[in-house]
């Protein structure tokens, strides 16, 4: 990643300038999109994609401006990590995610259905460790939107450092309790960071972790299984081979979080609906069409979590197998293949 000063003094202003340019030239973009639409497959595909792109850039710029105002409000950064500042930043997160998903519902006809029993996150009074699969663009946004706007939780998130390329995410989550993980760091260092982040969870906190470490692709699945075999874990590799929709979980971060927050429950999250979007071509083909995301939550009470590390790894793989089966049963039907022209 570029240094912080580059991201703050170069990237953030560029986003704001780009947003202003897009807003002032909006009619031109819309006319161009409508003119190209008849030549592209899909219902208003180009206008919808251009509209979404412009909205996201303007959304990012508006968030940066609001974050700048908060930086001034809290003593030009002097009290930016105070409890009151944290409360205001979570409030900002709620409002901006609510707006973003209002736009997504309107422009993409996106719906999010929760099946089964709502998780304990809907009931305040106990911290939760939220363990989610990773699949498709935007699934992290959707999960955090659910936590902050449906269940009034304050998430602490473990996520990839590359997300800091987005200036608004970079500024916001570096002010809130989060850990940006750099690939290639030593395992012990990663687990130490995760444990520090999970320490001191209170009754409305939700510690969010994605044990797969990235979105599922067939190639990543094969590489992950080969890695387990090279590390002398044939039993786990065999269990991973039975997974068809998930990557094998990396248990270190979750185990560190459980050790740091022993009074927390664990909520497992499965979702499906964006699974087919693995490449840029997939996104181009599918994103403008109507989407339905189905989510399923399972809650595990603290006393039901196994005691030893070995038992917890087995327990995690058992849950991963259950989630994999649920995804297999609920994933969208494959798109019909187009026959070549004759």
N, C-alpha and C positions, 0 to 999 in steps of 0.2 A: 504493500500500500504506500502511496505517497505520504510524506510527513503531514502532520496535522495542519501546519501553517499553510501548506499548499491547498489542502482540502477546504480550509476556512476562507482563505483570501483569494483563491482562484476559482475553485469548483462552485462554491456557493454563489458568488456574484454572477458567474456565467449562467447558472440556472435561472436566476432572477432576470437577467438580461434576455435570455431565450424566451422566458415566459412573456415578457413585455412585447417582444417582437412577434410572437405567435398571436397574442391578443390583438395587436394593432393590425395584423394581416389576416385575421380570422376569416373574413369574407372570401379572400382569395383562396385560402386552403379549402374552404367548404365548396366553393364553385369548382375547383380542380377535382375534389373528391367525387362530387356528383357527376362531373364530366367523364371520369374514368370508370365509374361504377358499372355502366352497361357492358364494359369489356372484361369485367372480372366476375368469376363465379361467386355465388352466395348472395344473399339478400342484403344489399347496401353494405357490402363488406368493406370497401375502401372508406366511405364516409364514417362508418362506425369506428374503424381502426384509427383514422386520423383524429376523429373527435376524442377518442380515449387517450391517444398520445398527447394531444394538446391539454386535455383536462389534467392528466397526471403531472405534466411539467408545471402547469399553473398551480396545482395542488401542492407540489413540492416547494415552489417559490413562496406560496402563501404560508406554508408551515415554517419555512426559514425566516420569513418576516416576523411571524408570531414568536418564534424562538428568540429572535433578536430582541424583541420587546421584553420578553421575560428575562433575558440576560441583563438588560438595563434595569428592569424593575428590581431584580435581586442583586443590587449593588455592583453592576457591571461585572457580574460573575462571582463576586465575593461570597454571596450566600446561595449560589446556584444549586448546591447539594443539601440545603437545609430541608427539614421535613415539610415546611410550607411550600417550598419550591417544587419538591417532588410531587406534592398533591396537585399543584397547578399543572405540572407537566403531564401527569396522568390524565387530568381533565382535558388538556389539549389533545392528547392521544385519542381519547374517547370521541371528541367532536370531529376530528379530522378523519378517523376511520369510519365514523357514522356517515359522513358526507361521501367518502370514497365508495362505500358500498351502496349508498343510495344511487349514485351515478351508475355503478355496475348493474344494479337491478334494472335501472331505466334503459340503459343503452344496450346491455347484453341479454336482458331478460333473465338475469342470474337469480336463482332461488337457492336457499340453503335450508335443508330439512334436517332436523334432529330426530332420529328414530330411537326407540327404546326409552329407558328411564333417564331423565336428566341427571347429570353428575352431581356429586356433593358440592361442586363449585357453585351451584345455585344457592347453597345454604351457607351463609357466613358463620364463622366460628372456628374453622380449622384450616390451617395452611395446607396447600396441595402441591404435589409434584406432578406436573402434567407431561405425559410421555406420548409423543405423537409420531405417526408415520410421516414421511416426507415424500410428496408426489405432486408434481404439477406446479405451474407458475402461480404464485399468489397464495399458496396454502398457508404459509406463515402469517400473512396478513389476515386471512380468514379466521385462523385460530385465535390470534390476539384480539381481533374484533369481537369474537364470541366471548372471550374472557372479560374484556373491559366493559362491553356494552350489554351483554346478556346476564353476566354473573357478578358484575361489580368487583372484579378482582384487579389487583395491581401486579402485573406479571414481571418476573425477573427472567431474562431470556439468555440462553446460550445459542449463539448463531455464528455463521461464518464471517470472517473479517472482510471478505470481498463485498459484503452488503454496505460497507462504508463508502463505496463508490457513489451511492445515493446520498447527496448532501443532507437532506432532511433526516433520513434514518441515522446517518452518521452523528449529527449534532444531538438529536433527541435521545438516542439510546446510549450515547456516551455521557449523558447527564443522569439517566435513570440506571438502576441496578441491572447491568447486563455484562456479558463477557463475549467479546469478539475473538473467536478462535482462529489462530493461524495454522494452516496445514504444515505438518512436519515438525511441530514442537514435540518435546518428549512427553510421553504418556503421563508420567508422574506430575509434571508441571500442569498439564491440562486438568487432571483430577484435583490438584490443589486449587486451581482457579475456580473450578466448579464448586468445590466444597466451600470455599470462601463466599461465593455468591449465594449459596443455599443457606448459609449460617444466619440465624436470627429471623427466619420467616415468621410473620405474624398472622393473625386470623383471617386477613383478607388478601394475603399474598398467594401467587401462583408461580411456582418455579417451572419454567418451560424448557424442555430439552427434546431434541430430535436424535435418537440413538443411531439412526442409519448414517448420519453425517452428510447426507445429500439426497437428491432425488433418485428414485429407482430408474435404472436402465438395465437391460439385459447384460450389457458389457460390464457394468459395475458389479452386478450380481456375481458373474463368473470370477472377476478379480477378487471380490471379497471372499468367496469360497476358497480360492487358491491361497489367499493370505492365511486363512485359518489352518489350512493343511501345512503350509510352510512353518507356521508357528507351533506345530505339534498339537493341534486341537482337532483330531479327526472326528470326535463325537459331535462337536459344534458344527463342523463342516458338513457332516451328514444331516444334521437338523436344518442347516441353511439350505441344503439342496432341495428340501421339501417345500421351501418358500417359493411361490411363483409370482408374487406381487410386491414383496418387500425385500430390502437388503437385510442381511443378518445384522442384528443390533450390536453396537459397541457398548458393552455394559459399564465400562469404567466411570463415565460421567454420572450415570444414574446411581451407581453404587455410592459414589462420593456424595451425591446429593442426599441420599437416604441416610447415610452416616451423619451428615451435618445437620439434618432436620428429622430426627427420629420420631417426632410427634406428628409429622405430616402424613396425610393420606396420599395415595397415588391414583391418578386418573389416566387411564389409557384412552387414546383418541384414534379412531379410524375414520377415514373419509374417502370418498370416491366420487368421480365426476370429471376430474381433470387429468386422469391417468394417461390418456393417450397423447398428451402434450409433452413429448420428450425432446423434440428438435424444433428448430425455427420453422421448418416446413410444417410440422404438426400444429404449431401455434397459428400459423397463417391459415391453415385449412380449417381449424376448429374454433378459434377464439371468437369470431364474430357471430357464431350461431348461438341459439338459446342453450343455456347451461343450467343443469340442476346438480348441486353438490349435496350429497347425503353424508351426514356425520353420525357417528355412534360413539358414545362415552361409556366406559366401565369404571366404577370406583372401587378401590381397594382400601379398606381401613388400615391404619398403622399396625394394629395387632395381627393382621393377616399377612404381613410382609415377612418372608423367611428371615431367619436370624443370621445365617452364615453366608459368606461370599459365594461359595459353591452353590448353595441352595438358591440364592438370589439369581445367579446366572441361569440356572435351570428354569427357575420361575419366569424370568424375562423371556426366554426362548419359548416357553409354553404360551405366554400371552401373545408373543409375536406370531406363533402358529395359529392361534385363535383369530387374531386380526387379519392374517393372510387369508384364512378361510372366509371371513366376513367380506373382505374386499372381493374375493373371487365370486361370491354369491351376489354381490351388489354392484359390481362395476358395469359401466355402460356396455351395451352390445357393440361389437366391432362394426365399423363403417363398411358399407358394401363396396367392394372393389370395382373400379371402373374398367370396363372392357376396352381394349384398344380399338380405335376406329378401323373399320375395314374398308 
